[in-house]
Amino acid sequence: MDYFRSLLFKLKDLPDASDSLSEASGHSSREHQPNDLLNETKQEGLRGDPDLEQKQMENLNEILPGDVTNPDLCNYHLNDSPSFGSLEVYHAGTNIITLGWAPTEQQVESHYQLLYSCKIKSQTIQITDSCKVDIGDLWPGTRYTFSIIRITDGKHSKSASVSVCTDAIPPGNVQVSHITSSTVSLTWEPPAGEVGGYVVTCFYDSETHGEQTTDSDTVTFSDLKPGLKYDFQIKTQLKSGGLSQPALTSAHTEAVPPGNVQVSHITSSTVSLTWEPPAGLKYDFQIKTQLKSGGLSQPALTSAHTEAIPPGNVQVSDVSISTVSLTWETPAGEVGGYVVTCFCDSETHGEQTTDSDSVTFHDLKPGLKYDFQIITQLKSGGLSQPALASAHTEAIPPGNVQVSHVSSSTV
């Protein structure tokens, strides 16, 4: 029975474990009870400190198969054993971990014994002629604990331990499961490992449009604009907090169909149609010269934005004696933001530019009517016609009200 495995038995299996401890300390093998183990440690140099005895007993009772034991517990019977030093993590990948440690200064030949384990598996390996080791075939996104000792002339050093997670892997088989003019839904397959959830980020034009954290294998982004390309990245988040590299995908929301389609001209061989294009979008045009022979020139290029439309459903969401708050619905198109202007008696009181769908004006006077206009601003800079709203700030109630005179019919 090797050095580490003897420390991984339950308390009911301590007779076998004590045989290994006896061999290490030079005692003859016999059946041990927990108090016998503590008495033997006293004889080996550990003085009978009641608190320490209690601590060692608690540690012994907690040893379970597959657990990595406390280094102090591993060495409580080896007070005169040399220190190992530190065990360092040089690299952690998805299925491999590289460990290293300082070489021994002794001239005698030594080798090392390394135990590594996760929740459901443990393994011991022997290492010679190296102070570095690659542990492969590990599960991704899983926490492993490593403990190592140096063995010189049959004597064991104190152990050194380290715990580290292998890297998470991103979700697999990411699919765009549903698309509308304003929503995109994604699904994926969960990866292996101790997965705690996923972080899903939506980008438009390289800027973050939104982010969601979920423990499900599906997500839906809403309030998207029609006819635009959105990019998505999905990262696995481990229970330990570590994040994987992203899985990537993209999707176009459905375009808004043109409105007011009409037949403008009909002949015996042709039909001409006209329509109103969706508002607030950029259109690119190319014009080619066509010869009578059928040949085409290189194109001349131009582009134009259709006019923006103003925000919809503007509401006064809150009023006080000095503030007014407004909200509205985002219109279609490549909206860059909004310009909101406040007027009192036809004079400009203030103006705000925002990319949100709400705004609050402060420092207003009580009991007055204020008018507001909200203009959509496209990313190209174009402005819509204004949406209009108005509100009265609350009046200040009169102060120091007193009853000055009372009669049978008046107050």
C-alpha positions in Angstrom: 0.0 0.0 0.0 1.6 3.3 -1.1 2.1 6.3 1.1 -0.9 8.4 0.0 -3.4 5.7 -0.5 -3.0 4.7 3.1 -4.3 8.1 4.1 -7.5 7.9 2.0 -9.4 5.2 3.9 -12.4 5.8 6.1 -11.9 5.6 9.9 -13.3 2.1 9.9 -10.4 1.1 7.6 -7.7 2.6 9.8 -6.2 -0.7 10.9 -4.7 -1.0 7.4 -3.7 2.6 7.3 -2.0 2.3 10.7 0.1 -0.5 9.3 1.6 1.9 6.8 2.0 4.5 9.5 3.8 1.9 11.6 6.1 1.0 8.8 7.0 4.7 8.3 7.7 5.2 12.0 9.5 1.9 12.7 6.7 0.4 14.9 5.5 -3.2 14.6 2.2 -3.7 12.9 -0.9 -4.2 15.1 -4.5 -3.1 15.2 -4.9 0.5 16.1 -7.7 2.6 17.6 -7.8 6.4 17.0 -6.4 7.0 20.5 -3.5 4.6 19.8 -2.6 6.6 16.7 -2.4 9.8 18.8 -0.4 8.1 21.5 2.1 6.9 18.9 2.5 10.4 17.5 3.4 11.6 21.0 6.1 8.9 21.3 7.5 10.1 17.9 8.0 13.6 19.1 4.6 15.3 18.9 3.9 16.6 22.5 0.5 15.9 23.9 -1.2 19.2 23.2 -5.0 18.5 23.9 -6.1 21.0 21.3 -3.8 19.5 18.7 -5.0 16.0 19.6 -8.6 17.1 19.1 -7.8 18.6 15.8 -6.0 15.5 14.5 -9.0 13.3 15.7 -11.4 15.6 13.8 -9.2 15.3 10.6 -9.0 11.5 10.9 -12.8 11.2 11.1 -13.2 13.4 8.0 -11.0 11.3 5.7 -13.0 9.8 2.8 -12.0 7.8 -0.3 -11.0 10.1 -3.1 -10.5 13.1 -0.7 -7.1 14.9 -0.7 -6.1 15.1 2.9 -4.8 18.1 4.8 -1.0 18.2 4.4 -0.7 18.8 8.2 -2.6 15.6 8.7 -0.5 13.7 6.2 2.6 14.6 8.2 1.5 14.7 11.8 3.6 11.6 12.5 6.7 13.0 10.6 7.7 16.0 12.6 11.3 15.4 11.7 10.6 15.0 8.0 12.1 17.6 5.6 9.9 20.2 4.0 9.0 19.6 0.4 8.7 23.3 -0.6 6.0 24.6 -2.9 4.1 22.9 -5.7 3.6 25.3 -8.6 1.1 25.3 -11.5 2.9 26.2 -14.7 0.0 25.7 -17.1 -3.6 24.8 -17.0 -5.4 23.8 -20.2 -8.7 22.2 -21.0 -7.4 18.6 -20.4 -3.8 19.0 -19.2 -2.1 20.6 -16.2 1.6 21.2 -15.9 3.2 21.2 -12.4 6.7 22.0 -11.2 8.8 22.3 -8.1 12.3 23.2 -6.9 14.9 20.4 -7.2 16.3 18.8 -4.1 19.7 20.1 -2.8 20.6 16.7 -1.5 23.2 14.6 -3.3 21.4 11.3 -2.7 19.0 10.0 -5.3 15.3 10.9 -4.8 12.0 10.2 -6.6 8.5 11.7 -6.2 5.1 10.4 -5.6 2.2 12.5 -6.9 -1.5 12.0 -6.0 -4.2 13.8 -8.0 -7.9 13.6 -7.6 -11.3 15.2 -8.5 -14.7 14.4 -7.0 -15.0 11.0 -8.6 -11.5 9.8 -9.4 -8.0 9.7 -7.9 -4.7 8.4 -9.2 -1.1 8.1 -8.0 2.0 8.3 -10.2 5.8 8.0 -9.6 8.1 10.6 -11.0 11.9 10.2 -11.4 14.7 12.4 -12.8 12.4 15.5 -13.3 11.0 18.4 -11.4 8.2 19.0 -13.8 5.3 16.9 -14.9 2.4 17.1 -17.4 -0.8 15.5 -16.2 -3.0 14.8 -19.2 -6.3 13.1 -20.0 -8.1 15.3 -17.5 -11.7 16.4 -17.8 -12.3 20.0 -18.9 -13.8 22.5 -16.4 -13.1 20.3 -13.4 -11.2 21.1 -10.2 -8.3 18.8 -9.4 -6.2 18.6 -6.2 -2.6 17.6 -6.4 -0.3 16.4 -3.5 3.3 15.4 -3.8 6.1 14.0 -1.6 9.8 13.4 -2.1 11.1 10.0 -1.2 14.8 9.7 -0.3 16.4 6.5 1.0 12.9 5.3 1.9 12.1 8.4 3.9 9.1 10.7 3.0 9.2 14.4 3.0 6.3 16.5 4.1 3.7 16.9 1.3 2.9 20.0 -0.8 -0.5 20.5 -2.3 -2.2 22.7 -4.8 -5.8 22.8 -6.3 -6.6 24.1 -9.7 -9.4 23.9 -12.3 -8.9 22.8 -15.9 -10.1 25.4 -18.4 -13.7 25.3 -19.4 -14.7 24.6 -23.0 -17.3 26.7 -24.9 -20.8 25.3 -25.6 -21.1 23.2 -28.7 -23.4 23.2 -31.7 -24.6 26.8 -31.3 -27.7 27.3 -33.4 -30.0 30.2 -34.3 -33.3 28.6 -33.4 -35.7 31.5 -34.2 -35.6 35.0 -35.8 -38.2 37.8 -36.1 -37.8 41.4 -37.0 -37.0 42.2 -33.4 -35.8 39.0 -31.7 -33.1 36.3 -32.1 -33.2 33.0 -30.2 -30.1 30.8 -29.7 -29.6 27.2 -28.5 -26.5 25.1 -27.7 -25.2 21.9 -26.3 -23.8 21.9 -22.7 -20.1 21.1 -22.6 -18.4 18.7 -20.1 -17.2 20.0 -16.7 -18.6 21.6 -13.6 -20.7 24.1 -15.5 -22.4 26.9 -13.5 -24.1 28.7 -16.4 -23.4 30.8 -19.5 -22.7 34.4 -20.3 -24.2 35.4 -23.7 -23.3 38.8 -25.3 -25.0 40.4 -28.3 -23.1 42.9 -30.5 -24.1 45.2 -33.2 -21.5 47.0 -35.3 -18.8 45.9 -32.8 -20.6 47.6 -29.9 -22.3 45.6 -27.0 -26.1 45.7 -27.5 -26.9 43.5 -24.4 -25.7 40.7 -22.2 -27.5 37.9 -20.4 -26.4 35.3 -17.8 -28.4 32.0 -17.8 -28.1 28.5 -16.5 -30.3 27.2 -19.4 -29.1 26.1 -22.8 -31.2 28.7 -24.7 -31.5 32.4 -24.7 -33.6 35.1 -26.5 -32.5 38.7 -27.2 -35.4 41.1 -27.8 -35.9 44.7 -28.8 -33.5 44.3 -31.8 -33.8 46.4 -34.9 -35.2 44.9 -38.2 -32.9 44.0 -41.1 -29.6 44.3 -39.1 -26.8 41.8 -38.5 -26.1 40.9 -34.9 -23.1 39.0 -33.6 -23.3 36.7 -30.5 -20.7 35.1 -28.2 -21.5 32.4 -25.7 -19.1 31.6 -22.9 -19.3 28.7 -20.4 -19.0 29.8 -16.8 -17.8 27.3 -14.3 -19.1 27.0 -10.8 -15.7 28.3 -9.7 -16.3 31.4 -11.8 -13.8 30.7 -14.7 -14.9 31.5 -18.2 -14.3 29.6 -21.4 -13.3 31.0 -24.8 -16.4 32.2 -26.6 -18.5 30.2 -29.1 -19.5 32.6 -31.9 -22.5 33.0 -34.2 -24.4 35.7 -36.0 -27.8 36.4 -37.4 -29.8 38.9 -39.4 -33.1 40.1 -38.0 -35.9 40.0 -40.5 -36.3 43.1 -42.6 -39.5 45.1 -42.4 -41.3 44.7 -45.7 -42.0 47.8 -47.9 -45.3 49.5 -47.3 -48.0 50.8 -49.6 -47.1 48.7 -52.6 -49.0 49.9 -55.7 -49.2 49.0 -59.4 -48.2 52.3 -61.0 -48.3 51.3 -64.7 -49.4 48.4 -66.9 -48.8 47.6 -70.6 -49.3 44.5 -72.6 -45.9 43.3 -71.6 -44.8 45.1 -68.4 -46.0 45.9 -64.9 -44.5 48.7 -62.9 -44.7 48.8 -59.0 -44.0 51.5 -56.5 -43.7 51.2 -52.7 -42.6 53.1 -49.6 -39.3 51.8 -48.2 -39.0 51.2 -44.4 -37.9 54.4 -42.6 -34.5 55.2 -41.2 -32.5 52.7 -43.2 -29.5 53.2 -45.5 -29.8 52.1 -49.1 -26.9 51.7 -51.6 -27.4 52.2 -55.3 -25.3 51.4 -58.4 -26.0 52.8 -61.8 -24.6 51.1 -64.9 -24.6 52.3 -68.5 -26.0 49.6 -70.8 -25.0 49.8 -74.5 -27.4 48.8 -77.3 -25.2 45.8 -77.8 -25.9 44.7 -74.3 -22.6 45.6 -72.7 -22.5 47.1 -69.3 -20.2 49.8 -67.8 -18.6 49.8 -64.4 -21.1 51.0 -61.8 -21.5 54.5 -60.5 -22.2 54.3 -56.8 -24.3 56.3 -54.4 -26.2 55.8 -51.2 -29.0 57.5 -49.2 -30.9 57.1 -46.0 -34.7 57.0 -45.9 -36.0 59.5 -43.4 -36.1 58.7 -39.7 -39.5 58.4 -38.0 -40.1 59.9 -34.6 -40.4 57.9 -31.4 -43.8 56.4 -30.7 -46.1 56.3 -27.8 -44.4 59.2 -25.9 -45.6 59.1 -22.2 -45.1 61.5 -19.2 -44.0 58.8 -16.7 -43.4 61.0 -13.6 -44.0 64.6 -12.5 -43.0 66.5 -9.4 -42.8 70.2 -8.5 -39.4 70.4 -10.2 -39.0 67.4 -12.6 -40.7 65.8 -15.5 -39.8 62.3 -16.8 -40.6 61.0 -20.3 -40.5 57.6 -22.0 -41.1 56.4 -25.6 -40.9 53.4 -27.9 -37.9 53.0 -30.2 -38.7 53.4 -33.9 -37.4 51.2 -36.7 -34.2 52.0 -38.5 -30.6 52.6 -37.6 -31.2 54.7 -34.6 -28.2 56.4 -33.0 -30.1 58.3 -30.3 -32.6 61.0 -29.5 -32.6 64.8 -29.1 -35.1 65.9 -26.5 -35.9 69.6 -26.0 -37.9 71.2 -23.2 -39.8 74.5 -23.8 -41.7 76.9 -21.5 -43.7 79.7 -23.0 -42.2 78.9 -26.4 -38.7 79.5 -25.1 -36.1 76.7 -24.8 -35.6 75.7 -21.2 -33.1 72.8 -21.9 -32.0 70.1 -24.3 -30.6 66.6 -23.8 -29.1 64.0 -26.1 -29.6 60.3 -25.1 -29.3 56.8 -26.5 -31.9 55.6 -24.0 -35.7 55.5 -24.3 -36.3 57.7 -21.3 -35.2 61.1 -20.0 -35.8 63.4 -17.0 -35.6 67.2 -16.9 -34.7 68.8 -13.5 -34.8 72.3 -12.1 -38.2 73.1 -13.4 -40.5 75.6 -11.7 -43.6 74.4 -9.9 -47.1 74.9 -11.4 -46.0 75.6 -15.0 -46.7 74.0 -18.3 -43.7 72.6 -20.2 -43.7 71.4 -23.8 -41.3 68.7 -25.1 -40.2 67.5 -28.5 -38.4 64.2 -29.0 -36.5 63.8 -32.3 -35.0 60.5 -33.5 -31.3 60.8 -34.6 -30.0 58.2 -37.1 -26.4 57.0 -36.9 -25.9 58.8 -40.2 -26.9 62.0 -38.4 -30.3 62.4 -40.0 -33.1 63.7 -37.8 -36.8 62.8 -37.8 -39.8 65.1 -37.3 -40.5 65.7 -33.6 -42.8 63.7 -31.4 -44.6 66.1 -29.0 -45.7 66.0 -25.4 -46.5 68.4 -22.6 -46.9 68.3 -18.8 -47.6 70.6 -15.8 -45.3 70.5 -12.9 -47.0 70.1 -9.5 -47.9 73.3 -7.8 -46.6 74.2 -4.3 -49.3 74.1 -1.7 -49.8 77.3 0.3 -47.9 77.5 3.6 -48.8 78.4 7.2 -52.6 78.0 6.7 -54.5 79.4 9.7 -58.1 79.9 10.7 -58.5 83.6 11.0 -62.2 84.0 11.7 -65.1 81.7 12.3 -68.8 82.5 12.3 -72.1 80.5 12.2 -71.9 80.4 8.4 -68.3 81.2 7.4 -64.8 80.1 8.1 
